[in-house]
Amino acid sequence: MEKVIKLETHEEAQALLGLRDETIKAIEKEFKVRIILRGEHLKISGTTNNIKKASGLIEYMLTAIRSGQAQIGRADLFSLIANFNKGKAPVSKGSQESNVTRSFSGKPIGPKTKGQREYVEAIKKYDIVFGIGPAGTGKTYLAMACAVETLKKQEVCRIILTRPAIEAGESLGFLPGDMYEKISPYLRPLYDALYDMMDAERIEKYLETGIIEVAPLAYMRGRTLNDAFIILDEAQNATREQMKMFLTRLGFDSKAVITGDITQSDLPDGKPIGLLQVQDILKDITDIKFIYFTGFDVVRHALVQSIIEAYDKATRSK
């Protein structure tokens, strides 16, 4: 069987094929199809099911290219391949409305899966949102993108980024430097996402003036956080008491996003996981939204989806 897709321009063909045809070669390999470019026509041959998956991906990519995205990155490509292989078409990139903000380099940042889109929409609508799911689903990164965009639009006056630093335990006092230097390694993922979206000079200025604050969860105690976008990352490492303490810090005109993976808690055995308990405690409050990510929302290497699914299967079989 064969399917033909018509291309509009030579530049479009180049963007689709990739450097040294690497993109098309990857699609051929993963979907077990043959793809040949003849003039303005792209011919796909193989089994009916494989052609359907491959052509669906190619048409999705063409929509992205025609809407202004110059190329599909390697990480995005393999994430897309994994989704189309499982029959899970991601969010269409045909509309620029799905983009949250742009990275410092100008690359659009937005949801790439159905779960991520629900997450971003929930953050826009609700004042408290929980993003719960495995690594690589964009929980922290998209929350950070929403925070940066909210600050740019002057809808909040500051961004507060926090996470528990329990991994340090009692050994924290033996580490060199002051408290911020000691806890800095545990806050590094938050800094990494931040530097992806803003220039270093502006970030340093915002950190100095308090417009952006990055601090361990313990520093939130006793505060009332008004006009702020607050992100609690790695919330699976927060106890029940810490979770209550954090949630009751929310002030007027503020938003809070809590992210975590309940399968990867570093709390000592027997210590209740605050993120696990809060789902039952707050389930009847309609103005709080819980978003649950799955392996289909992973946007890292395609193998990460398979690893997550394998662990989930092993957990269910116990």
C-alpha positions in Angstrom: 0.0 0.0 0.0 1.1 3.6 -0.6 0.1 7.1 0.5 1.2 10.4 -1.1 1.6 13.6 0.8 2.0 16.8 -1.2 4.6 19.4 0.0 4.3 23.1 -0.7 7.9 24.4 -0.9 11.5 23.2 -1.1 12.1 24.8 2.3 9.3 22.8 3.8 10.7 19.6 2.4 14.2 20.4 3.9 12.7 21.1 7.3 10.7 17.9 7.2 13.5 15.6 6.0 16.0 17.0 8.5 19.8 17.3 8.2 21.1 14.5 6.0 17.6 13.1 5.9 17.9 12.0 9.5 14.3 12.8 10.4 12.8 10.8 7.6 15.2 7.9 8.2 14.2 7.8 11.9 10.5 7.7 10.9 11.2 4.9 8.3 13.0 2.8 10.9 10.5 3.3 13.8 7.4 2.7 11.7 8.9 0.2 9.3 7.9 2.1 6.2 9.6 3.3 3.0 9.5 7.1 2.3 10.6 8.6 -1.0 10.6 12.2 -2.0 9.8 12.8 -5.7 9.5 16.4 -6.6 6.8 17.9 -4.4 5.3 14.5 -3.5 6.3 12.4 -0.5 5.5 8.7 -1.0 5.0 6.4 2.0 4.8 2.7 1.4 4.3 -0.2 3.9 1.5 -1.9 5.8 -1.8 -0.1 6.2 -1.4 0.4 9.9 2.2 1.6 9.7 1.4 4.0 6.9 -1.4 5.4 9.0 1.0 6.1 11.9 3.8 7.5 9.8 1.6 9.7 7.7 -0.2 11.0 10.8 3.2 12.0 12.3 4.4 13.6 9.0 1.2 15.6 8.6 1.4 16.7 12.3 5.0 17.9 11.6 4.0 19.7 8.5 1.3 21.6 10.4 4.0 22.6 12.9 6.4 23.7 10.2 3.7 25.7 8.3 2.7 27.4 11.6 6.3 28.8 11.9 8.3 26.1 13.7 11.5 25.8 11.6 12.4 22.3 12.7 11.5 19.4 15.0 14.2 18.7 17.6 15.6 15.2 18.1 14.0 14.9 21.6 10.6 16.1 20.2 10.9 13.7 17.3 11.3 10.6 19.3 8.6 11.7 21.7 6.2 12.2 18.8 7.2 8.8 17.3 6.5 7.1 20.6 3.1 8.8 20.9 2.0 8.0 17.3 3.2 4.4 17.7 0.8 4.0 20.6 -2.0 5.7 18.7 -1.8 8.8 21.0 -1.7 11.9 18.8 -0.3 14.8 20.7 -1.7 18.4 20.9 -1.8 20.0 17.5 0.8 22.7 16.9 -1.3 24.3 14.3 -2.4 27.0 16.7 0.0 29.4 18.3 -2.6 29.7 21.2 -1.2 26.5 22.7 2.2 28.1 23.3 2.7 29.4 26.9 5.8 31.5 26.3 9.2 31.5 24.5 12.6 30.4 25.7 15.4 32.9 25.8 16.6 31.6 22.4 13.1 32.3 21.0 11.8 28.7 20.8 8.1 28.4 21.6 7.3 26.6 24.8 3.9 24.9 25.2 2.1 21.6 25.8 3.0 18.7 23.6 0.5 16.1 24.8 -3.1 16.0 25.9 -2.2 15.8 29.6 0.2 18.7 29.3 -2.5 20.8 27.6 -5.0 20.1 30.4 -2.3 21.0 32.9 -1.6 24.4 31.3 -5.3 25.2 31.0 -5.8 24.3 34.7 -3.0 26.6 35.7 -4.6 29.4 33.9 -8.0 28.7 35.4 -7.3 27.6 39.0 -5.4 29.2 41.8 -4.1 25.9 43.1 -3.1 23.1 40.8 -1.4 19.8 41.5 0.7 18.2 38.7 1.3 14.5 39.7 3.1 12.0 37.5 6.4 10.5 36.4 9.7 12.2 35.4 9.9 13.8 32.0 6.3 14.9 31.7 7.1 18.6 31.9 5.4 19.2 35.3 8.0 21.7 36.5 9.1 23.1 33.2 5.6 24.0 32.1 4.8 25.5 35.5 7.9 27.6 35.2 6.8 28.7 31.7 3.4 29.8 33.0 5.1 31.6 35.9 7.4 33.5 33.7 4.6 34.5 31.3 2.4 35.6 34.2 5.2 37.8 35.4 5.8 39.3 32.0 2.1 40.2 31.8 2.4 41.8 35.2 -0.4 39.6 36.6 1.9 38.8 39.6 4.7 40.8 41.1 7.0 37.9 41.8 7.8 34.3 41.3 8.6 32.0 44.3 10.3 28.6 43.6 10.6 26.1 46.4 11.2 22.5 47.1 12.1 20.3 50.1 15.8 19.7 50.7 15.3 16.6 52.8 18.0 14.6 50.9 20.6 16.6 52.8 19.2 15.4 56.1 21.4 15.9 59.2 24.6 16.2 57.0 23.5 19.6 55.8 25.5 21.4 58.5 28.7 19.7 57.4 28.5 21.1 53.8 30.7 24.1 53.0 29.2 27.6 52.6 26.2 29.5 53.9 22.6 28.1 53.9 21.9 29.1 50.3 25.1 27.5 49.1 24.3 24.3 51.0 20.8 23.9 49.5 21.7 25.2 46.0 22.2 21.7 44.6 18.7 20.7 45.5 17.3 23.8 43.8 19.3 23.4 40.6 16.5 21.9 38.5 14.5 25.1 39.2 17.4 27.3 38.2 17.9 25.3 35.0 14.3 25.8 33.8 14.5 29.5 34.7 17.7 30.1 32.8 16.1 28.4 29.8 13.4 31.1 29.7 15.1 34.3 30.7 18.5 35.9 30.1 21.0 35.5 32.9 21.4 39.3 33.6 17.7 39.7 34.1 17.5 36.6 36.4 20.4 37.9 38.5 18.7 41.3 38.8 15.3 39.7 39.8 17.0 37.4 42.3 18.7 40.4 43.9 15.5 42.4 44.1 13.3 39.5 45.3 11.2 39.5 42.1 12.3 35.9 41.8 13.0 33.9 45.0 14.4 30.4 45.1 14.3 28.9 48.6 13.9 25.6 50.5 10.4 24.7 51.7 11.3 25.3 55.3 11.7 29.1 54.5 8.0 29.4 53.6 6.9 28.9 57.2 5.1 31.9 58.8 4.8 33.9 55.5 1.8 35.1 53.6 2.5 35.2 49.8 0.5 37.9 48.0 0.7 38.7 44.3 2.9 35.8 43.6 3.2 32.7 41.4 4.5 30.0 43.7 5.9 26.6 42.5 6.5 23.7 45.0 8.6 21.2 43.2 9.4 17.6 44.3 6.4 17.7 46.5 6.6 14.0 47.1 9.3 14.8 49.6 7.0 17.0 51.7 5.4 15.7 54.8 1.7 16.1 55.6 2.6 19.0 58.0 4.8 20.7 55.4 2.1 20.4 52.7 -0.5 22.0 55.0 2.0 24.7 55.9 2.8 25.5 52.2 -0.8 25.5 51.0 -1.9 27.9 53.8 0.8 30.4 52.7 -1.3 31.4 49.7 -2.2 35.1 49.8 -4.4 37.4 47.6 -3.9 37.4 43.8 -1.5 34.4 44.0 -1.3 31.1 42.2 0.4 27.9 43.5 1.4 24.9 41.4 2.5 21.8 43.3 4.4 19.1 41.3 5.7 15.7 42.2 6.0 12.0 41.6 4.5 9.9 44.5 6.5 6.9 43.3 9.9 8.6 44.0 9.7 9.9 47.5 12.9 10.3 49.5 11.0 10.5 52.8 12.1 8.0 55.5 10.2 4.7 55.6 7.0 5.1 57.6 6.9 8.9 57.1 3.5 9.9 55.5 3.9 11.4 52.1 2.1 14.7 52.1 1.4 14.7 48.3 -0.3 11.3 48.7 -2.5 12.3 51.6 -3.5 15.7 50.2 -5.3 14.1 47.3 -7.9 12.6 49.7 -8.0 15.6 52.0 -8.7 18.2 49.3 -10.5 16.1 46.7 -13.9 17.8 47.4 -12.7 21.3 47.0 -13.8 22.3 43.5 -11.5 25.3 43.1 -8.4 23.0 43.4 -7.4 21.0 40.4 -5.4 17.7 40.3 -3.8 16.8 37.0 -2.4 13.3 36.6 0.3 12.6 34.0 1.1 9.2 32.5 3.8 7.7 30.4 2.1 9.1 27.3 3.0 12.6 28.5 6.7 11.9 28.8 8.7 14.1 26.4 12.1 12.7 27.0 13.8 9.8 25.2 11.2 7.3 23.9 12.7 4.6 26.1 11.6 6.6 29.2 8.0 5.8 28.4 8.7 2.1 28.2 10.6 2.2 31.5 7.8 4.0 33.3 5.2 1.6 32.0 7.4 -1.4 33.0 7.7 -0.1 36.5 3.9 0.6 36.7 3.2 -2.9 35.5 5.6 -4.3 38.1 4.0 -2.3 40.9 0.4 -3.4 39.9 1.5 -7.1 39.9 2.7 -7.0 43.5 
